[in-house]
Amino acid sequence: MKAHRSRTPKLIALLLRWHARVGMVVGLAIIGWGLSGLSHPIISRIQPVADAFTYKLDAMSTADLLTVAGASERAGITGEASAARLLAWRGRPYYRVVVADAVIWLDARTGELIPRGEPDYAVHLARHYLGDQQSAIQSVELQTSFGDDYVYVNRLLPVWRVNFARDDGMRVYVDTASDRLGTVVNNTKAMTSTFFRNVHSWVFIENTALRLSLMSLCLLGGGLISLAGLLQYYLQWRAGRGWRPRPLLRLHRGLGLAVAITAVTFTGSGLYHLWQKQFLPSIAEVPPMAAALNKLSLDWPSLSPYLVQADLVNIDDDYYFRVWAGGELQYRRAANGQLLSDGEAVHARAIAQAYMPVDAPLLAMRTVAAFAGEYGFVNKRLPVIALDYDNAEHLSVYVEPRSGALAAVVRDSDRVEGLSFSVLHKWHFIDGLGRTARDSISAFFAAGIALMFILGMVLYIRRWRRRLE
């Protein structure tokens, strides 16, 4: 017992010394994360909101519709298509065909080339989603990569950036291949997004390895000194040592007791999230489609008097049109219209195996029509089909048949990390209180953590200056 008592003051002194030193090293990072975490609910509420989030295509009569081959021949276009789509716009049926990376619009009844079909359709979609039919269009630009304004979280590429001539600098990003909204951005959103990404995600450090290392050290240090502070308080309390009456020190200590565990959960879940992203599953590179235009001879009137849309898809190197006809989804061979039985399921399995070859039994196939659980809003694409496999990782592969895209890959490790991030970092465990209450509570603790570190750094600087005097 005496040996234990003799070691306690030494341990307290060691904790005091290194608690302060480590706090000074990681303090600015933790303060930045706390303040950006505090600002996130505010930023999300002052960002622009789209007027619409979906776009409904009109049905079209199949009377006098040319085949893709016929329309291409009339327009003098030959070669192979990496995409082909039939849709109605402005009361007319059109083909949107991609040949040699060039997007070509054709009138589906005459084969006439539509010179500005792609940018004009982008403007049409942008006005629909923004709900602005009056403002002038400043420019329309194709964007093929993510950047500071249109970030990776938006997922869709390529997209068109439609810039509106408005005082708020509004720009709308749209995907003309699927009629989807990428995002809407104004000057306020651009400014707040830049602040958050730099302060919270440290994108100003371009070297990925360096950024990962520095963030990991600061997160680990922040969690450890929070735990060390609690241990220090406990040891001093147990030893019956008196407390210094200085107001700043008392406030720092009181805040520490209130928010230290939260600091550990924030930094711990953040560190877990950061590293989990470094161990993504290997995704196979899938080559683009290369369908000969003169082989796309599906006769539309033979399917139904009316269609909503048709998209060319590749299933095991055979080409089909995924068609909404007669109120149901059909897969028809692009060359002759032959029906593919259970086409959606066959297509989903083909997509999953192309991107994620899995040597394991397929347990189940599910249609996912809403964001929930492990397939959240961050994945962007709906509806999708989930394929669940019977392997050690309990792998689930989410695919979007319409675009032939891989939407998400989820393993047990991803599920654990996702739960950790949702509960410990974003506080979704109190969603029952309402979004405002949840954001207010989490923001309160984020502010408390930032203030705790600010006070700690002020106390250390004061102590250091006194030693120099």
N, C-alpha and C positions, 0 to 999 in steps of 0.2 A: 504493500500500500504506500509506504514511504517513497519507494522508487517511482511509483506511478505519479505521486504528488510532485516529486522533483522534476519529472519529465514534462509535466503540464506547462509550467512557465516557459520552458524552452520551446515547446511546440507552439504556444500562443505567440511568442516572439517571432518564430519562423513564419507562422501564418500571417502575422501583421506585416512583416517585411515583404514577403513575396506576393501577398494579396495586393498590396499597393503597387508594387513594381509591375506585375503582370497587368493590373488594371490600367496603368499608364500606357502600356504597349498596345493593348487591344481596345482601349476606351473609346477612341474616336470611331472605330468600326462599329462597336456596339451602339454608340450614341446615334450614328448614322442609320443603322438598321432600326433602332427604336423610333426615331423621328419619321423615317420613311414608312414604317409599319403604322405609325399613328396617322400619317397622311393618306394612306391607301383608301380607307373608307370615304374620306373627303374627296379624293381624286375620282373615285368611281361614281360619285354623285354629281360632279360638275362636268363630266364628260358628255359629249353629244350622244343622243340616242336616235337610232334610225326610226323612221316613221313606219316602216314595214320590215318584216324579217323573212317573209316568204314571197315567192312569185308564182302565180298560177298561170300556166299556159292555156291558151284557148284551143278547143278542138278544131280540127280542119276536115273538110270533105276530101275524100280520096279520089273523087272524080277528076280525070285528066292529069293525075299526078304522074310525072315521069319517074323512072327508076333513077337511082344514082348514076348508073352507067349511061343512061340516056341523057340526063341533064349535063353530065360531064362531057359527053361527046359533042353535044350542041355548043357548049362553051369552048370547045377545043382544048380541054384539059385531059391530060393522060398521066399515067404513073400510078403510084401507090398511096393510099390514104392512111394516115396514122390516126385519124378520127373522122367520123361522119355522123351527121345528126340531121333529123328532119323535125322541124318545128314550125309553128305558126306565129307570125308577127305582123302587126299592122294589117290584119285581115288577109294576109297572103301566106302560102306555104313556102318555106325556104329550106335549102340544104346548107348546112355549115360543114365544110369539108377542109381538112388540113392535109395539104400535099407539100412535101419537102419543106416543112416548117412554115409554110405560108397558109394563112387562114383565108379560105375563099367562100364567099356567099353566092349561092345560085338560086334563082327563082325556080321552084320545084315544078312549075307547070310549063315554063318556056325555056328553061336553061339559060336565061339571061344572067350575065355577071352583074352583081351588085357591088359597085366600086368601093363604097365606104360602109359596107354592111357591118363589119366587125366593130369599128369605133362608134358607129351610129347606134348599134345595139347596146354597146357599153353605156352610152349616154342615156338611152332609154331605161336600162336597168338602174342606173345611178339615180335618175330622177324619181323612179318608182320607190326605191328604198329610202331616199332622203325625203320624199314628199314635196319636192320643189320642182314645179313645172315652169317657173317664171325666170329664175336667175340665168344669166348668160353663162355659157361654158367658156372657161379660160383656156383649157387645154385638155387633151386626152392622150395619155401615155401608157404604153405597154410596160409592165414591170415583171421581170422574170426571176428576180431574187428578192430575198428579204433585206430590209435595211432599217435605218433608224425610225422612219415614219411608218413603215409597214413591216411589223416584226414577226418572228417565227411563230408566235402564239396564234397567229391568224391562219396558219397552215396552208391555205390555198395558193397555188401558183400554177401557171402564170395568171396575173390579174391585170385589169385595166385600171389606171388611176385617172379618175375624172375630176378635174379641178374646176370648182365653181367660182365665178367672179363675185365673191361676197366678202364683206368686211371681216368675217370670222375665218377666212381662208379655208373654207370647207373643201375637203376632197373625199371622194367615195371610191372604194376599191371593190370591183365586181369581177366575178368569174363568168365570162360569157359562155364557157363550155357547159356550165351547169346552172346558169341563171342565178347563182348564189351571191350573197353579199359577203365580201371579205371583212370590211370594217368601214366605219366613218371616222374621219379625223379632222378636227379643226385646230386652230392655233393653240387653244387652251389645252387640248388633249396632247398635242405634240410636245408642248412645254412640260406638262406634268409627267408624261411618259418618259421624257428624257431625264427629268429629275429622278424619278423612281428607279429607272434602269441603271443609272449611274451610281446612285447612293445605295440601292438595295442589292443590285446584281453585279455591280462593278464592271460594267461593260467598257468603261474607259481603259481597262487593262486588256489590251488586245491579245496578249499571249495567254492562251487558255490554261496551260500548265501553271504559269505564274499566278494567274487569277485563282485557280483552284487551290493552290498551295496556301496563298495568303488568306483567302476566305476560310479555309479549313483551320488554319492556326488561330485565327481570330475567334471563330465560332467555338473551337475547343477551349481556348483560353477564357472566353467569356463564361462558358458553362462551369469550368473548373473554379474560377475565382468566386463565382456565386456560391458554389458549394463550400468553398473554403471559408467564405464569409460567415455562412451559417455555422460551420464547425467552430470557427473562432468565437462567435457569440456564445455558443453552447459551452465551450471550455471556460470562457471567462465567467459566465454565469455560474457554472458548477464550482469553479474555484473561489467564488465569492469575491471576485475582484471588483473594485469600485468602477464607476463609469465617469468619464470626463464630462463636465457639464456644458461643453461648448455646443451652441445651438446647431451649427452645421453638421458636426459629428453625430449628434443625436438624430437629426433628420436623416442623414445618410444611413445610420444604423436602422432606424425605423422603416425607411423605404426598403432597405435590404431584406428585413424580415418579411415585409409584405409581398415583395415581388421576386425574391431570389429563386424560388421554385419555378416561377413562370419564366424567368430568364433561362433556367436550365432547359425547360421544355421547348422554348423558342429556339435556342441555339442548338440543342440536340436534334430536334426534328429538322431544322434547317441544314445541319451537317449531314444528316441521313439522306435528305432530299438531294443535296448537292452531289453526294457520292453515288447514290443509286442511279442518277442520270449518266454516270460514266460507264455503267455496265449494261448498256442496252443490248438486246439480242441482235444477232447477225441477220440482216435483211438482204435477201438476194436481189440483184439488179435485174429488173424485168425490161426487156427491150420493147420499144414502141411497136404498135401494130403496123403491118405493112400489107394492107389489103389492096389488091389490084382493082382499080376503079371499074374496069370493064367487066368485072365479075360480080359487081354489086347490082344484081338484076331482080331484086325482090319486087314483085308486082303488088302495089299497095291496095288497089281496089279489090283484089281477090281476098284480102283479109277482113275488111270491114268498110262500111260506107264512111265511117269517121275514125280518125286517129287523134291522139293527143300529142304524142311524140314518139320518136324512135332513135335509139343510140346504137351505133355499131360497137360490138364487143368481140373479144377474142377468147375462145374456149378451146384450149389445147390445139392451137394453131388452125382452128377452123373459125370462120366468121359468121356471126349471127347479128340480127337486129333485135334489140330488146325493145319491144313495142307495147304501148298501151293501146289496145284495140278492143272495141266492143265491151269496154268497161273492165277488162282484165289484162293482166300482164302476160305477154307471150314472148317466147324466143323463137325466131324464125331464121332459118339459114339464109344468109344474105344472097346466095346465088340463085336459089329456087323456091324459097318460102317454106321449106319443110319445117314442120313443128318439132321443136326439141322438148320432149317430155320432161317435166319437173325442171325446167330450164334454170330457174333462179337458184335452186339448190346445187345443181351441177356447176353453174357458173361460180357460185360462192366457193365451192370446194376447189375449183381450178385456180381462182385468185389466191386463196390461202396457200395452196401448195406451191404456186409460183414464187410468192414472196417468202414463205416460211415452210420449206419442205420438212414435214414432220413424219417420223417413222413411229407412229403411235395410233391406236384405235381412236376413231371419232366417237365421242360419247354423246354429243348433242349438237344441234344446230338451232340457234335462236334468232328471231327477228327482234331488233332493238329499235324502237321508234321514238324513244325519249332519252335524254341525258339523265343518268342516275347511277349511283354506286360507283363501280370501278370504271365505267365508261361515262366520263363527265363532259361538261361543256367544252373543255379545252380541246377535245378531239374534233370538234366542229361538224363532222359529217353525220347526217341522218337522212333516211333510215339506213341502218347497216345490219349485217348478219354476223352473229358471233358463232364461231366454231370452237367447241370445247373438246380438248384432247385428253386422253387417259395416259398421261406421262407423269414423271416425278415432279415436274413444275406446275402441274395442273394448268397447262397452257390454254389460253383463250385468244383466238385470232379474230379481230373484227375487220370485216371487209365491206366495201361499198360496191355492190354490183353495177350500179348505174355508171360509175366512172371507172370501175376496175381498179380502184385504189385500195391500198392497205390503210385502214383507219387507226388501228391500235393493236398492240401486242401486250398481253397482260399475263404475268407469271405470279407465283406465290410471293416472291420477293417484292414485286411491284404492288401487290395488294397490301402487304404489310406496310410498306413505305407510304402508300397512298393513305392508309388509315392513320398512320402516324402524323402525316402532314395535315390531313383534314381535321384531326382531333386536337393535336398539340400545337399546330402552327396557325391554322385558320379558324379554330374554335367552333367547328360545326356541331360539336356535341351540345351546344346551347341554342341550336337553331329554333327550338321550340319557343324561345323567348321572342322571336322575331328578328329580322335582319338588323334593324336599328339598334336594338338592345345588344345583340351579339357584337356588332361592330363597336359600339360604345364601350363595352366591357373590355374587349381585346385592345382597343385604342388606349384605354385608361392604363392598362398594365404596360403597354409598349412605352407610353409616356413616362410611367414610373421607372421603368428600367433605364431609359435614357437619362432621367434626372438623377437616379442613383449613381450612375457612372460619372455624370457631370460633377456631382458633389464630391465623389471620391477623388477625381482628378484635381479639383480645387483644393481639397484638403492636403493632397500629396504635394502640390506646388507650394502651398503655404508652409508646410513642414520643411521642404527643401530650401526655401528662401530663408527661413529662420536659422537653418544650419549654416548658411553662408554669411549671415550677419555676425 
